[in-house]
Amino acid sequence: MKTRTKMKNAITVFIFLLAPAYGMCQCEVYGKIKVVDSFEDVRIKRVDSFSDKEGRWEMVDSFEDYKIKFVDSFEDFKIKFVDSFEGCD
């Protein structure tokens, strides 16, 4: 019984502490993006700095990490700009 409890604790520690660090719980947004008011795939919060968390974007003119293209149709992802509760479902 003690071994089973230790295994549960190890799995719990991995899921809540290590999985986000390895990028296993992050949503990937790439390609063509459409901005919508409802039925979004991802909620995005615009920030001026510290865009190191899921769902936070900092708009820059140079030295970007990746590029996206805003479109009106044939999008890969739909996003909604929000003030709080950013991220994936």
C-alpha positions as CSV (number, residue, x, y, z in Angstrom):
1,M,0.0,0.0,0.0
2,K,2.8,2.5,0.8
3,T,4.3,2.0,-2.7
4,R,1.0,2.8,-4.4
5,T,0.6,6.0,-2.3
6,K,4.2,7.1,-3.2
7,M,3.5,6.5,-6.9
8,K,0.3,8.6,-6.7
9,N,2.2,11.4,-5.0
10,A,5.0,11.2,-7.7
11,I,2.4,11.4,-10.5
12,T,0.6,14.3,-8.8
13,V,3.9,16.2,-8.4
14,F,4.7,15.6,-12.1
15,I,1.3,16.8,-13.4
16,F,1.0,19.9,-11.3
17,L,4.7,21.0,-11.1
18,L,6.8,19.6,-13.9
19,A,4.4,19.2,-16.8
20,P,3.9,23.0,-17.3
21,A,7.7,23.4,-17.2
22,Y,8.1,20.9,-20.0
23,G,5.4,22.6,-22.1
24,M,3.0,19.7,-21.9
25,C,0.1,21.8,-20.9
26,Q,0.5,24.8,-23.2
27,C,-1.5,25.5,-26.3
28,E,0.4,26.2,-29.4
29,V,-0.9,29.1,-31.6
30,Y,0.7,29.5,-34.9
31,G,0.0,30.5,-38.5
32,K,-3.1,32.4,-39.6
33,I,-5.1,34.0,-36.7
34,K,-8.6,35.4,-36.8
35,V,-9.7,37.7,-34.0
36,V,-13.3,36.9,-32.8
37,D,-15.7,38.0,-30.1
38,S,-17.0,34.5,-29.3
39,F,-16.2,30.8,-29.8
40,E,-12.5,31.4,-29.6
41,D,-9.8,28.7,-29.5
42,V,-7.5,30.7,-27.2
43,R,-8.0,33.8,-25.0
44,I,-5.1,36.2,-25.3
45,K,-4.1,39.0,-22.9
46,R,-1.9,41.8,-24.4
47,V,0.9,42.7,-22.1
48,D,3.8,45.3,-22.2
49,S,6.3,42.9,-20.6
50,F,6.6,39.5,-19.0
51,S,4.8,37.6,-21.7
52,D,6.2,34.3,-20.3
53,K,2.9,32.7,-19.4
54,E,0.4,30.9,-21.5
55,G,-2.1,33.2,-23.2
56,R,0.0,36.4,-22.8
57,W,1.3,38.2,-25.9
58,E,3.7,41.1,-26.2
59,M,3.4,42.8,-29.6
60,V,6.9,43.8,-30.8
61,D,8.4,45.3,-34.0
62,S,11.7,43.3,-34.0
63,F,13.4,40.3,-32.3
64,E,10.1,38.3,-32.2
65,D,9.9,34.7,-31.0
66,Y,7.5,33.7,-33.8
67,K,5.3,35.4,-36.4
68,I,1.6,35.3,-36.9
69,K,-0.7,36.7,-39.6
70,F,-4.1,38.2,-38.9
71,V,-6.7,37.1,-41.5
72,D,-10.4,37.4,-42.0
73,S,-11.0,33.9,-43.4
74,F,-9.3,30.5,-43.7
75,E,-7.7,30.8,-40.2
76,D,-5.7,28.2,-38.3
77,F,-6.8,29.5,-34.9
78,K,-9.4,31.9,-33.5
79,I,-8.4,34.2,-30.7
80,K,-10.2,36.6,-28.4
81,F,-8.3,39.5,-26.7
82,V,-9.3,39.6,-23.0
83,D,-8.2,41.5,-19.8
84,S,-8.2,38.4,-17.6
85,F,-8.6,34.6,-17.6
86,E,-6.2,34.2,-20.6
87,G,-5.1,30.8,-22.0
88,C,-6.7,27.6,-23.4
89,D,-9.7,25.7,-22.3
